[in-house]
Amino acid sequence: MRYSEFGNTGIKVSKLGFGAMRLPTRKDGDMTVVDDDLAIPLMHRAFDMGVNYIDTALYYINKTSEVSVGKALKGYRDKVYVATKNPVENTSADDWRKRLELSLTKLDVDYIDFYHMWGMSLDSYREWEALSDGPLQAAERAKSEGLIKHLSFSTHDYGDNLRPIFDSGRFSSVLLQYNLLDRKSEEVIAYAKEKGIGVVVMGPVAGGRLGAPSSVIQGLLKNKSVSTAEMALRFVLANDNVNIALSGMSTIPMLEENAAIASVEGPLTAEELAQVGAMMEENKKLEQLYCTACNYCLPCPQEINIPHIFDIMNNHRVYDLTDHAKEAYTEVISGKGWIKSADATKCIECGVCETKCPQKLPIIKQLQETHSTLA
């Protein structure tokens, strides 16, 4: 296993981190919970292979993930750094403290190594910063008491919005999204390293999208045959500004495959990294021929999230991630998707979207094509 210096913390962390959101599960009545008989040996195997960073959260797997992680830490506490998250549901310092204490109880630990403000944006940070006694002040008190070692935050914000947060000096690390299909945080990740902020990447396989076979992704390296998932993980690990690629793992074979990739010195050569970057830029240009996701077409009177539908279609059309695209579109049809949208059949061909599209795309026709291809 390879390790790196984690920002200015003085800690060395494994390049592969264990994401405890996708631990193996079982049914307990009507509820899905962690299956400890499978999950604890899996986590122990990871620790024995040199993975020394595990990430969980208060609400993962119907609030059972932290408990299982706590059980797995027995006998390994001095070898593993544990990270968890406070959802910050309001601006009350007392409520923030109660959630911290609940996590400490569930994990059965005296302190948390990296405690995250969960899903923080620049707007929410500025709101909390302006308070005289809110979540940030509660966090600083908890840190002074030794209940948390390092204050961190997870975010879906990106770019220049993150720079003021890094500049504040409050945070030791950040958890953000970065992968082959989503490189918008590349520059700010480099800035984080300059500021001594540890960088943990969630979604290195793009939330599962890059776990599906893709001839496009698998063909990025000349004269080398690697799976789509391996290519995705190699790409993230090849970025020297990334300390940890966090992977949700539910089986020992998955763990061993990822650990093997994370143990390779130089997952991509400089030439290969440049080659991959250039080819993905070409693919991005092809994506933008179909939609630039400017959102000018919204709102749709039929509640179709047109850019989201086209993003799913591009997974098929541009990246050959057809299996994933079909699954994602099925979620749209069933109403179970992460991003809410009506499916393409709800289009009444009013044409309002086409009058607002700066690219003058034939949106109605493309919606029909998406449905006929993916439904």
C-alpha positions, 0 to 999 in steps of 0.5 A, a space after each residue: 500500500 502506498 501512503 502520502 503526507 495528509 496536508 499539514 496534519 503530520 499524518 501519513 494516510 493510505 492512498 486507498 480509503 475505505 468508504 463505509 457507505 456500501 458495506 454488505 447488508 442484510 434485512 432486519 424486518 423491513 429495514 436494510 442494515 449492515 451485515 456484521 458477519 460480512 462487514 467486519 471481516 471485510 474491514 479487518 482485511 482492509 486494515 491488515 492490507 494497510 488501508 488506514 483511513 475509513 469514512 462513515 457518517 451518522 446516517 449511512 445504511 439506516 444509521 447502522 454504518 457507524 456502529 459496525 465501523 466501531 466494532 471493526 475498530 476494536 483492536 485496530 484503533 491505534 492503526 486506523 484513522 476514522 472519519 465521520 460526518 455531522 449533517 448540520 441540520 440547523 444552526 444550533 451549537 447544542 444540536 451539533 454537539 448532540 450529533 457529535 456525541 451520538 457518533 462518538 457513542 455509536 463508534 464507541 471511541 473517545 475521539 474522532 480523527 477527522 470530523 466533517 461538516 457534511 455537505 458544506 457549501 460556501 453559502 452555508 459556511 458563511 452563514 455559520 461563520 457569521 454566528 456568534 455561537 453556531 456549529 463552527 464554534 461548537 466544533 472548535 470547542 469539541 476540538 479543544 476538548 480532544 473529542 475531534 482531532 481534525 476538523 474537516 468538511 465534505 462538499 459538492 461545491 467546487 472551484 473558486 467557492 472552495 478557496 475562501 473555505 481553504 483560506 480560513 485555516 479552520 479545516 485540515 482536510 476536504 472530501 470532494 468529488 473528482 473522477 474521469 467524468 468530472 474534473 471541474 475540481 482539478 485546479 482547486 484540488 491543487 490549491 488545497 495542497 498548496 494550503 496544506 489541506 488534505 484531499 480525499 476524493 469521493 466517487 473515483 468511479 463516478 458513483 458507479 458509472 465507471 464500474 460498468 464496462 466501457 470500450 471508450 474508457 478501456 481504450 484510453 491507454 495504448 497497448 494496455 488492457 484495463 477494466 473501466 473501474 481500474 482506469 478510473 481509479 488509476 486516473 484519480 491516484 495519478 493526481 499527486 494532489 490527491 491523498 486518498 481515493 475513497 472507495 465504497 467496497 462490499 466484497 473482499 475481491 473488490 477490496 483486493 483489486 482496489 488495494 492492488 491498484 493503490 499499491 502500484 507506484 506511478 499508476 499512470 506515467 506522465 505520458 499516459 496521464 497526458 494522453 488520457 487527459 487529451 482524449 477525455 477533453 475530446 470526449 467532453 467536446 463531443 458531449 457539449 455538441 449535445 448539451 452544455 448543461 447551461 440550464 437555460 432550457 429550464 424550468 420545463 413545464 412538464 418538470 423534465 430536467 432536460 440537462 440531466 436526461 441528456 447527461 444520462 444519454 451522453 454516458 451511453 452515446 459518448 462514453 459507451 456506459 450503456 448499462 449504467 445509462 439504462 439503469 439511470 434512466 430506469 430510475 428517472 422513469 420510476 421516480 427514484 433518481 437522485 436528481 428529480 426529473 420526469 421522464 422524456 415521455 412527459 414532453 408535450 412538444 411545447 417547444 419552449 425549451 428550444 426557443 431558450 437553447 443558445 445552441 439551438 439543439 433539437 431538444 424534443 427530438 433528442 428527448 425522444 431518442 433518449 427514451 427509445 434508446 434507454 427505456 
